[in-house]
Amino acid sequence: PLIAALPVLLALAWAPPARSADAPLPAWEQLEAAQRELLVAPLRERWDSHPEDRRKMLERAGRWQELTPEQRKRAHRGMDRWKHMTPEQRENARALYSHMRTLSPEARDELRREWKQMSPEQQRAWARAHPAPARDD
């Protein structure tokens, strides 16, 4: 059994070390062509399959480039929270966000404090009383 396993052990001993999950990945310029393609393929697919959304995609990409690193972190956290919301929670968030856009910074802070004090039923009632405008997408 040891002799049969010897080729496998030798191959493992001479194999390059596996990349640690914590090891930093290379800059874009150092990626292999296949790695770049793997990253870009989903965007290409979305671009080609939804021509009506191309303008919106370009506008979003432009806005993303204008964000500071801290703003990008906050956006990522928001996207992660959004993914885990129920449809009702999303509708409440849309209503709250659209209403907050009309308020002064002080009034937004006050509404945020009030919202955190509300029960889920009170939040639903508030969202029904202040619905978000209809979306165009």
C-alpha positions as CSV (number, residue, x, y, z in Angstrom):
1,P,0.0,0.0,0.0
2,L,2.8,2.4,0.8
3,I,4.5,1.8,-2.6
4,A,1.1,2.4,-4.4
5,A,0.7,5.7,-2.5
6,L,4.3,6.8,-3.2
7,P,3.5,8.5,-6.6
8,V,0.7,10.5,-5.0
9,L,2.8,11.6,-2.0
10,L,5.6,12.7,-4.4
11,A,3.2,14.6,-6.5
12,L,1.8,16.4,-3.5
13,A,5.3,17.2,-2.2
14,W,6.4,18.8,-5.6
15,A,3.1,20.5,-6.2
16,P,3.1,24.3,-5.9
17,P,1.5,25.4,-2.6
18,A,-2.2,26.0,-2.7
19,R,-3.2,29.7,-2.4
20,S,-4.4,30.5,1.1
21,A,-7.9,32.0,1.3
22,D,-6.3,35.0,3.0
23,A,-3.5,35.5,0.4
24,P,-3.9,38.7,-1.5
25,L,-5.0,38.3,-5.1
26,P,-3.1,40.0,-7.9
27,A,-4.0,43.3,-9.5
28,W,-6.2,43.2,-12.6
29,E,-3.1,43.5,-14.8
30,Q,-1.6,40.4,-13.3
31,L,-4.7,38.2,-13.8
32,E,-4.5,35.7,-16.6
33,A,-6.8,36.2,-19.6
34,A,-9.0,33.3,-18.4
35,Q,-9.4,34.8,-15.0
36,R,-10.4,38.2,-16.5
37,E,-12.9,36.5,-18.8
38,L,-14.4,34.7,-15.8
39,L,-15.0,38.0,-14.1
40,V,-16.3,39.9,-17.1
41,A,-18.6,37.1,-18.6
42,P,-21.6,37.8,-16.3
43,L,-21.6,41.5,-17.2
44,R,-21.3,40.7,-20.9
45,E,-24.2,38.3,-20.6
46,R,-26.4,40.9,-18.8
47,W,-25.4,43.6,-21.3
48,D,-26.3,41.4,-24.3
49,S,-29.5,40.0,-23.0
50,H,-31.0,43.3,-21.8
51,P,-30.3,46.0,-24.4
52,E,-33.1,48.1,-22.8
53,D,-31.0,48.4,-19.6
54,R,-27.7,49.4,-21.2
55,R,-28.1,53.1,-20.5
56,K,-29.0,52.5,-16.9
57,M,-26.0,50.1,-16.5
58,L,-23.6,52.7,-17.8
59,E,-25.1,55.4,-15.6
60,R,-24.7,53.2,-12.5
61,A,-21.2,52.3,-13.4
62,G,-20.4,56.0,-13.8
63,R,-21.9,56.8,-10.4
64,W,-20.0,53.9,-8.8
65,Q,-16.7,55.4,-10.1
66,E,-17.5,58.7,-8.4
67,L,-18.1,57.1,-4.9
68,T,-15.4,57.3,-2.3
69,P,-14.1,54.0,-0.8
70,E,-16.3,54.6,2.3
71,Q,-19.4,55.2,0.2
72,R,-18.7,52.0,-1.7
73,K,-18.4,50.1,1.6
74,R,-21.8,51.5,2.7
75,A,-23.3,50.6,-0.6
76,H,-22.1,47.0,-0.4
77,R,-23.5,46.7,3.2
78,G,-26.8,48.1,1.9
79,M,-26.9,45.6,-1.0
80,D,-26.2,42.7,1.4
81,R,-29.0,43.9,3.7
82,W,-31.3,44.2,0.7
83,K,-30.6,40.6,-0.4
84,H,-31.8,39.3,2.9
85,M,-35.0,41.4,3.1
86,T,-38.5,40.0,2.6
87,P,-40.6,41.6,-0.2
88,E,-42.6,43.5,2.5
89,Q,-39.4,44.8,4.1
90,R,-38.2,46.0,0.7
91,E,-41.4,47.8,0.1
92,N,-41.2,49.5,3.5
93,A,-37.5,50.5,2.8
94,R,-38.5,51.9,-0.6
95,A,-41.3,54.0,1.0
96,L,-39.0,55.2,3.8
97,Y,-36.2,56.1,1.4
98,S,-38.4,57.9,-1.0
99,H,-39.9,60.0,1.8
100,M,-36.5,60.7,3.4
101,R,-35.3,62.2,0.1
102,T,-37.8,65.0,0.5
103,L,-36.6,65.9,4.1
104,S,-33.9,68.1,5.5
105,P,-31.0,66.3,7.2
106,E,-32.4,67.1,10.6
107,A,-35.9,65.8,9.7
108,R,-34.3,62.6,8.2
109,D,-32.5,62.0,11.5
110,E,-35.7,62.4,13.4
111,L,-37.6,60.1,11.2
112,R,-34.8,57.5,11.4
113,R,-35.1,57.6,15.2
114,E,-38.8,57.3,15.1
115,W,-38.6,54.4,12.7
116,K,-36.3,52.5,15.0
117,Q,-38.8,52.9,17.8
118,M,-41.8,51.6,15.7
119,S,-43.1,48.1,15.9
120,P,-43.2,46.1,12.6
121,E,-47.0,46.8,12.4
122,Q,-46.4,50.5,12.9
123,Q,-43.7,50.4,10.2
124,R,-46.1,48.7,7.8
125,A,-48.8,51.2,8.5
126,W,-46.4,54.1,8.0
127,A,-45.3,52.6,4.7
128,R,-48.9,52.2,3.5
129,A,-49.6,55.9,4.4
130,H,-46.4,57.0,2.6
131,P,-46.1,54.7,-0.4
132,A,-43.0,54.9,-2.6
133,P,-43.6,56.2,-6.1
134,A,-44.1,53.5,-8.8
135,R,-40.9,52.2,-10.2
136,D,-40.1,52.2,-13.9
137,D,-38.1,49.0,-14.0
